[in-house]
Amino acid sequence: MTNSDDPLDQIMAGMASGDAAFLFAFIDAFGPKVRWVVRGILEGMGRRDLAHDPSEIDGLTLDACDVIFRRAGGWRPGGAAPWNWAFKAIRSEVARSIGHRVVEFDAEVLECEVGSHGGVVADLAGDDLDALIARHPRVGLLDEAIRSAGSHRDQQVYWEYRIQQGLGDPSPAVTVAARFGLRPDNVRQICRRHGQKVWKAVTTDPRFVVLLDHGWFAA
């Protein structure tokens, strides 16, 4: 068991020991948060029928809590909340539970797919970023996450750098540096720091939980 006074830490430590009693304690205390994540996953899969079916949500929430229970030994206090930390595993379990592998495949995915540079906007040529944000809710949510941290300049530099990567620019830092009057090494530093801030926002802010499996953040 942990020496922490945080109930979450104590419950997770208990689940890590294999004690099922702590699973039920987790469901009682944090089930509503997991339920919110499950609903977001279903909506992201296009299964709004299930997302608004209380009995389906209840069952899938229990499945998701069991996913966290089975992986509790790998979780560490001080990091992402368990329902964010185990998001991809929860999403896989939800897909399995509803009967088939569901993969998002719409215009947003085509424009924000995983590119050869690892999770970047891969098809912005001929289209305007503001238009994409207006047309696709998840692009708008990604923009909101990017703009939730750092200065306006850093946000713009980060967006431009990642877009240039997605367009296949072999030297995105050089391209962006010229636009903003910076040195390429400054651009890389800004993007590394800002990217860390954005990822922290995505893993800690419930508004952005549906972005955890977005191609933008693929390794």
N, C-alpha and C positions, 0 to 999 in steps of 0.2 A: 504493500500500500504506500501511497504518497504521503509526505508530511504537509502537503499543501492544505490550506483551509478552504480552497475553492471547491464547491460541491461537484463541479464538472470534473475536475482533476481526480477527486476521490472516486467518483462513479466510474470514470474511465479506467482507473487503476484496478478497481474491483472487477470490471469486465475483462480486463487483460489477464486477471488471475483465473478466469473461466467460471466465475460465480454468476450463475444465471439470475440470481436475485438482483444483481446490479443492472442487468438488462431491463428489468421491469422498472427499476428506479430511474433509469435513463429515459425510458418511454414516458413515464409520468412527468419528469422534469423538463425534458427537451423534445418530446414528441411533436409539439406544435411547430418547432423550428424545422424539424425533419419533414414534417408534412408540407410546409411551405416550399421546401426544396423539391419534393416529389411532384407537387403540383406544377412547379416551373418546368421540370423535366418533361412532364406529359404535354404541357402546352408547347414546349420546344419541339416535341416530336409530332405536333399536329393533332394530338389526341385530346382535344378540348372536351370531347364527350366524357372521357374518363376523368379528366381534370376537375370536372364539376359533378362527379358522382361520389358522394360522401362515402359509400361503402367501399368503392374501389380505392379511394384515397386512403381509407383506414387500413385496408389490407396491404397496400403497397408501402405505407409508412412503417408498418410492422416489419415488412421485408427489409426495408432500408435500415431500420434500427438493428436488425439482425446482421446485416452487412457490416455495420460499425462494430457490433459486438465481436464478430469473428476476426476483425482486424485491429481490435483495440490495443493489442500488444505493440503495434507499430506506431501508435500515436504518441506524441510528446507534448506536454504542457507548454503553453506559451506560443504555440504556432497557430495554424488555421484551426477554426472550430471543426470538430469531428465530421459534421455533415458537409463541410466544404472540403476538408482533407480527403474524405472518402467519396467525393462527388462522382468520379468516373466509375468507381465500382458500384455505387448506388444506381447510376444511370444504366449500367449493363444489367443489373438485377431487375430494374423496372422494365427494360426492353424484353428480357427473358420472361418475366412474369405475365406480360400482356400478350404473349403468345408468339412473337416473332421479333426478329431484329429490325428495329425501326431506325432509319438513318435520315436525318434532315437532308432534303434535297430540293432546294428552291433557288430562286434567283440570288438571294443573299449569299448562299453557299458558293454559287458559281463565281460571285464577285469577291468573296472573302474566303476562299478556300486555302488549304495548306499548300504553299508554294515550295519551290526547291530551296528557298532560304529559311524554311522553318516557320510556317504560320504567319504569313503576311498577306496583305491585299494583293491578289494575283492578277486582277483584271480591271484596273482603273483607267486604262487607256481609253480616251474618247468619252469618258464620263466624269462628271464633276462630283467631288466629295460631298458637297452640300446636298446634291441631288440624291446620292446614295443614302445619306443620313435621313433625308426626308422620306425616302421610299421604303427603307428597310429598318424596322424597329431595332434589330440587334446591332446594326451598324451605328444607329443613334445611341444605343446604350453603351457601346464600346467608346464612342466619342465622349460620352458623359464620364466614363471611367477615366479616360485619358486626361480630361479637363478637370478632374477632381483633385489633382495634385500639381504642385509646381507652378512656375510662372507661365504667363501666356506665351512667351517666346519659347520656353522649353517644350510646351505642349505642341506648338507648331513645328519645331525642329523634329520632335519625336514622330509626329504624324508623317512629315515629309520624308524622313529617313526610312521609315518602314514601308511607305508607298514605293519609294525608289527601289528598295530591296525586292518588293513584289513584282515590279516591272522589269526586273532582271538587270538593273544597273550594276555593273561590276565594281564601281567605286561610289557607292551612295553617299559616303561621308564627304567626298570631294564635291559632288553635285550640290548637296545641301549646304555645305560650308560656303560655297560661292553665292548662294541665294541669301544667306543670312549674315554675310560678312564675318564668318568665323573660320577657325582653322579646323581641318578634318579631325584632328585628335580631340578638339573641343566637342565637335559634333558627336563623336563616339562616346565620350564621357557623359555628355548630357543625355544621350539616348539610353545608355546603360543605367544611369541613376533614375531617370524618369520611368524607364521600363520596370524597375524594381518597385517604384512607388505605385505604378498602375497595378502590378500584380498583387501588391499588398492590399490595395483597395478591393480588388476582385475577390480575394480570399477572406476578407474580413467584413465587407459591407454587403448585407443581404440584397441590396438593390442589384448587385452585379453577379450574384451566384450563378445565373444562367450562362455567364460568359466563361465559366471554368473550363468547358470543353470546346471553346471556340478555337478555330484553327489559328488565330492570331497568336495564341499562347502555346502552340505545339512546340515540342522540343526539337 
